[in-house]
Structures are given as structure tokens and as C-alpha cells.
Amino acid sequence: MPELPEVETVRKGLEQLVLNKKIKEVLVAWDRIIERPNIEDFTNQLIGEKIDSVSRRGKYLIFHLTHYDMISHLRMEGKFDYVQPDTSVTKHTHVRFIFTDHTELRYLDVRKFGRLTLLPKNTAMDYKGIKKLGPEPTPEEFLLESFNQQLKKHHKAIKPLLLDQTLITGLGNIYVDEALFKAKIHPEQTANTLTFDEVTRLHVAIINVLAQAVEAGGTTIRSYKNALGEAGTFQVNLMVYGKTGEPCPNCGTEITKIKVAQRGTHFCSLCQRIHL
């Protein structure tokens, strides 16, 4: 699943490829990809629109058009391909944005979980999925004191809490495992039992892990590639994710994999001990 670093890398790629492109035609092959409006309005309203910029909030991409905001959530395996004229259409292509120069931006999605939503211009921040998001994982927006206060209110395991996007946005399964490892916190540790030192370590780890992953262009697990067709390289820096049975880079203990909130979870049982 594309996480924040992968989505940010896609955004950067799209800005290199489709800025100032004017839409001539939109073809939708799988109606359920379009969340709103109806298919006819979606395709008609986009004709003549120019792509002014592409931004990101959490894991959502926002295309800023002449008169609209188009929100894209890639979900599990959604991706965009920019192709030249007369490029053959592949099996999992569900939406085609054909530009006036005959190049195309195509939305592909093997599992068809992704969604596209067209809204009036400058209203993307009011979209239901975006309104509930926590702060971006930057030192300027993700404040330690607020994070600590929020954790004290929760009596659930820290991993699923970090995954729900309300305390901090952009963390998915891979980067939660990596951040918890760096902070030496067990993924099942109850959030309100974390000490201030642990919260501080976790705060720093989240910011650093995501920043490093963005710098590396994301993590390539199976089929992920960015809008330029390039694979991310952060997987070479992974400490615990996908390392089941391998030695912990800190202490040599075998990395363990368990299920936490139905998600495969990797950690070191010695470095990340649970406490009451």
C-alpha cells in the first residue's frame, strides 16, 4: 500500500509531468472509482480544465484544476501512469485523462479500491477523509507536547493508534514498525502507559523515518513504482519490516512477526519490551 513517502514521491513526479496540461477528454472504465459526482458530470466537468498544481495531505493527492479540486486516494495498489499518444491500454486502466497534446494520465488499480472525487475549487480541505487527519509529520506541525497529551487519552495499543491517521497522518504498516523499533517501543504497548522519554523518542523516530523515506523515494514492496516509473529505495534501510527471523541490527535477537490489529507486525522482543 502506498504510504505518505510513496504518495509524496508520486506527487513530485506528477508535477514534473502534467502541470499546465489541459484536459480534452476523460474516459472511465470502472464507475466505482469515481466517488462523486456521477460519471457523466465527472467526465464533462473536467473537459477544458488545466492542472495548475498537485499537492498532498496525508495519503491523499489533490489536483488543483482551473475550477475544481480533484482528490485521489490510491488505497492498496492505485497508481498513475503518464503515457505518450497511442500507448496501448493495459488491463487495469480504469480512468484515462487525455490531454490536448494527446498525451495521457492514466489511473490504474489492480484491486479497484482507489477513489477519485471532484469538488469545487479550494474545498479539498473540507473533504470528509481529509478533515479528520492529524498533523503532517514535520517538526513544524507535529508537536511533541500535543502528541504526548493525546496519547495519554488512549487505552489501546500504540500501533493501531498510529495507523488510524488522527494523531499523526501518513503512517502505514511499514513505517509504524520502523518508527516503533527506532523508539524501542513494543507495538502492543498501551498508549497511555508510555513514558515521556518514550513519547519523545517516538516523536523523533516518526519524523525521521518518514523524512528519510521521502528522500529515498519511498519503499518498493512488490509492485509499487512512482509516477515516473521509478522504484523507491528505502527498503534497503528497513530495520525490522519484512525481516522475520533475521538478527536485530542492534542486539542480534531474531526479529519476530505477530498480528496486531490484524496487521503483520515486526519487532525485536529484546529491544522492544512491553511494560506495565
C-alpha positions as CSV (number, residue, x, y, z in Angstrom):
1,M,0.0,0.0,0.0
2,P,1.4,3.4,-0.9
3,E,2.1,5.3,2.3
4,L,3.0,9.0,2.8
5,P,6.5,8.8,1.3
6,E,5.3,6.9,-1.7
7,V,2.4,9.4,-2.2
8,E,4.7,12.4,-1.9
9,T,7.0,10.8,-4.5
10,V,4.1,10.3,-6.8
11,R,3.1,14.0,-6.3
12,K,6.6,15.2,-7.2
13,G,6.6,13.0,-10.3
14,L,3.2,14.3,-11.4
15,E,4.3,17.9,-11.0
16,Q,7.2,17.1,-13.4
17,L,4.8,15.5,-15.9
18,V,1.4,17.1,-16.0
19,L,1.5,20.7,-14.8
20,N,-0.3,23.1,-17.2
21,K,-1.7,20.2,-19.2
22,K,-5.3,20.8,-20.4
23,I,-7.8,18.0,-20.4
24,K,-9.5,17.2,-23.7
25,E,-11.4,14.1,-22.7
26,V,-11.9,11.7,-19.8
27,L,-12.8,8.0,-20.2
28,V,-13.9,6.0,-17.2
29,A,-13.8,2.2,-17.5
30,W,-14.8,1.3,-13.9
31,D,-17.5,3.6,-12.5
32,R,-16.9,2.8,-8.8
33,I,-13.5,4.5,-8.9
34,I,-15.4,7.8,-9.1
35,E,-16.8,8.7,-5.7
36,R,-18.5,11.9,-6.7
37,P,-20.1,13.4,-8.8
38,N,-21.8,11.0,-11.1
39,I,-19.8,9.7,-14.1
40,E,-21.4,12.0,-16.6
41,D,-20.8,15.1,-14.6
42,F,-17.2,14.0,-13.7
43,T,-16.2,13.5,-17.3
44,N,-18.0,16.6,-18.6
45,Q,-16.8,19.0,-15.9
46,L,-13.2,18.1,-16.4
47,I,-13.2,18.9,-20.1
48,G,-11.1,22.1,-20.6
49,E,-9.7,22.1,-17.1
50,K,-6.0,22.8,-16.7
51,I,-3.8,21.2,-14.0
52,D,-2.3,24.1,-12.0
53,S,-0.6,22.1,-9.3
54,V,-0.6,18.9,-7.4
55,S,-0.5,18.9,-3.6
56,R,-0.7,16.2,-0.8
57,R,-2.5,15.9,2.5
58,G,-1.7,12.7,4.4
59,K,-2.0,9.9,1.8
60,Y,-4.4,12.0,-0.4
61,L,-3.3,13.6,-3.7
62,I,-5.0,16.8,-4.6
63,F,-5.0,18.0,-8.2
64,H,-5.7,21.8,-8.3
65,L,-7.5,22.5,-11.5
66,T,-8.9,25.6,-13.1
67,H,-12.3,25.4,-11.5
68,Y,-12.1,22.2,-9.3
69,D,-10.1,20.2,-6.8
70,M,-9.7,16.5,-7.7
71,I,-8.9,14.3,-4.8
72,S,-7.2,10.9,-5.3
73,H,-6.8,8.2,-2.7
74,L,-4.6,5.4,-4.1
75,R,-5.6,2.9,-1.3
76,M,-4.0,-0.5,-1.7
77,E,-2.5,-0.5,-5.2
78,G,-3.7,2.5,-7.1
79,K,-1.1,4.3,-9.3
80,F,-0.8,6.9,-12.1
81,D,0.9,6.4,-15.4
82,Y,1.8,9.2,-17.8
83,V,1.9,7.9,-21.3
84,Q,2.6,9.1,-24.8
85,P,0.0,9.2,-27.6
86,D,-1.2,5.8,-29.0
87,T,0.2,3.8,-26.0
88,S,-1.8,0.6,-25.7
89,V,-4.3,0.5,-22.8
90,T,-3.4,-2.1,-20.1
91,K,-5.8,-4.4,-18.3
92,H,-6.1,-2.5,-15.0
93,T,-6.5,1.0,-16.5
94,H,-9.7,2.4,-15.1
95,V,-9.6,6.2,-15.8
96,R,-7.9,8.0,-18.7
97,F,-7.3,11.7,-18.7
98,I,-6.5,12.6,-22.3
99,F,-4.8,16.0,-22.8
100,T,-5.0,18.4,-25.7
101,D,-1.4,17.4,-26.8
102,H,-2.7,13.7,-26.9
103,T,-0.6,12.6,-24.0
104,E,-2.5,10.8,-21.2
105,L,-2.5,10.5,-17.5
106,R,-4.0,7.0,-16.6
107,Y,-5.2,5.8,-13.3
108,L,-4.5,2.0,-12.8
109,D,-5.7,-0.1,-9.9
110,V,-5.4,-3.9,-9.7
111,R,-7.7,-4.2,-6.7
112,K,-10.0,-1.3,-7.7
113,F,-10.1,0.1,-4.1
114,G,-8.8,3.6,-5.0
115,R,-11.2,6.6,-5.4
116,L,-11.3,9.9,-7.3
117,T,-13.5,12.8,-6.1
118,L,-14.2,16.1,-7.9
119,L,-15.0,19.0,-5.7
120,P,-15.4,22.8,-6.2
121,K,-12.1,24.7,-6.3
122,N,-10.4,25.3,-2.9
123,T,-12.7,22.9,-1.0
124,A,-10.4,19.9,-0.7
125,M,-9.6,20.5,2.9
126,D,-13.3,20.1,3.7
127,Y,-13.4,16.6,2.2
128,K,-14.6,14.1,4.8
129,G,-11.5,11.9,4.7
130,I,-9.1,14.9,4.9
131,K,-10.9,16.8,7.7
132,K,-10.2,14.1,10.2
133,L,-6.4,13.8,9.5
134,G,-3.9,14.6,12.2
135,P,-0.9,16.9,11.6
136,E,1.7,16.2,8.9
137,P,4.8,14.5,10.3
138,T,7.1,17.6,10.3
139,P,8.7,19.4,13.2
140,E,6.6,22.5,12.4
141,E,3.2,20.7,12.5
142,F,3.7,17.6,14.6
143,L,4.2,19.0,18.1
144,L,5.6,16.8,20.9
145,E,3.5,18.2,23.8
146,S,0.3,17.8,21.9
147,F,1.3,14.3,20.8
148,N,2.0,13.4,24.4
149,Q,-1.3,14.8,25.7
150,Q,-3.2,12.9,23.0
151,L,-1.5,9.6,23.8
152,K,-2.5,9.9,27.5
153,K,-6.2,9.8,26.5
154,H,-6.0,6.4,24.8
155,H,-6.1,2.9,26.4
156,K,-5.3,1.0,23.2
157,A,-2.1,-0.4,21.8
158,I,0.2,2.1,20.2
159,K,0.5,0.5,16.8
160,P,-3.2,0.7,15.7
161,L,-3.4,4.1,17.2
162,L,-0.6,5.4,15.0
163,L,-2.3,3.7,12.0
164,D,-5.6,5.5,12.3
165,Q,-4.3,8.8,10.9
166,T,-5.9,11.1,13.6
167,L,-2.9,11.6,15.9
168,I,-0.4,11.9,13.0
169,T,-1.1,11.4,9.3
170,G,0.8,9.4,6.8
171,L,2.0,6.4,8.8
172,G,1.2,2.9,7.4
173,N,2.2,-0.5,8.4
174,I,5.8,-0.3,7.2
175,Y,6.8,3.0,8.8
176,V,5.0,2.3,12.1
177,D,7.0,-0.8,12.6
178,E,10.2,1.1,11.7
179,A,9.4,4.0,14.0
180,L,8.5,1.8,17.0
181,F,11.7,-0.1,16.5
182,K,13.8,3.1,16.5
183,A,12.0,4.3,19.6
184,K,12.4,0.9,21.3
185,I,8.6,0.6,22.0
186,H,6.6,-2.6,21.8
187,P,3.8,-2.4,19.2
188,E,1.3,-3.6,21.8
189,Q,2.3,-1.2,24.5
190,T,-0.8,0.7,25.7
191,A,-0.5,4.3,24.5
192,N,-1.3,6.0,27.9
193,T,1.4,4.0,29.7
194,L,4.2,5.4,27.5
195,T,6.7,7.5,29.5
196,F,7.6,11.0,28.3
197,D,11.0,9.8,27.3
198,E,9.4,7.0,25.1
199,V,7.0,9.5,23.6
200,T,9.9,11.8,22.8
201,R,11.8,9.0,21.1
202,L,8.8,8.0,19.1
203,H,8.1,11.6,18.1
204,V,11.6,11.9,16.7
205,A,11.6,8.5,15.1
206,I,8.3,9.2,13.2
207,I,9.6,12.5,11.8
208,N,13.0,11.0,10.9
209,V,11.7,7.7,9.4
210,L,9.2,9.4,7.1
211,A,11.6,12.2,6.1
212,Q,14.3,9.6,5.2
213,A,11.7,7.6,3.3
214,V,10.6,10.6,1.3
215,E,14.2,11.4,0.5
216,A,14.7,7.8,-0.8
217,G,11.5,8.0,-2.9
218,G,9.6,5.5,-0.7
219,T,9.8,1.8,-0.2
220,T,9.3,-0.7,-3.0
221,I,7.4,-3.7,-1.8
222,R,6.2,-5.9,-4.7
223,S,4.6,-3.6,-7.4
224,Y,5.0,0.0,-6.2
225,K,6.5,2.5,-8.6
226,N,6.1,6.3,-8.7
227,A,4.6,8.4,-11.4
228,L,7.9,8.4,-13.3
229,G,8.0,4.6,-13.3
230,E,10.8,4.6,-10.8
231,A,11.1,2.3,-7.8
232,G,11.7,3.7,-4.3
233,T,14.9,2.7,-2.4
234,F,14.0,3.0,1.3
235,Q,13.6,-0.8,1.5
236,V,17.4,-1.1,1.8
237,N,17.2,0.9,5.1
238,L,14.4,-1.2,6.7
239,M,15.4,-2.5,10.1
240,V,12.6,-4.8,11.0
241,Y,9.8,-4.7,8.5
242,G,9.9,-7.9,6.4
243,K,12.9,-9.2,8.4
244,T,11.2,-12.1,10.2
245,G,13.9,-14.5,11.6
246,E,16.8,-12.2,10.8
247,P,19.0,-10.8,13.5
248,C,18.1,-7.5,15.1
249,P,20.6,-4.9,13.9
250,N,21.0,-3.7,17.5
251,C,21.2,-6.8,19.6
252,G,21.2,-9.8,17.3
253,T,17.9,-11.3,18.6
254,E,15.7,-12.8,15.8
255,I,13.1,-10.4,14.5
256,T,9.6,-11.6,15.4
257,K,6.4,-11.2,13.4
258,I,3.0,-11.2,15.1
259,K,-0.5,-9.9,14.3
260,V,-1.5,-6.6,15.9
261,A,-5.0,-5.3,15.0
262,Q,-5.0,-7.7,12.1
263,R,-1.8,-6.3,10.7
264,G,1.5,-8.2,10.3
265,T,3.9,-6.6,12.8
266,H,7.6,-6.9,13.0
267,F,9.7,-6.1,16.1
268,C,12.6,-7.2,18.3
269,S,11.4,-8.9,21.5
270,L,14.5,-7.8,23.4
271,C,14.9,-4.2,22.3
272,Q,11.1,-3.5,22.3
273,R,10.0,-5.0,25.7
274,I,6.4,-4.4,26.8
275,H,6.0,-2.9,30.3
276,L,3.1,-2.1,32.6
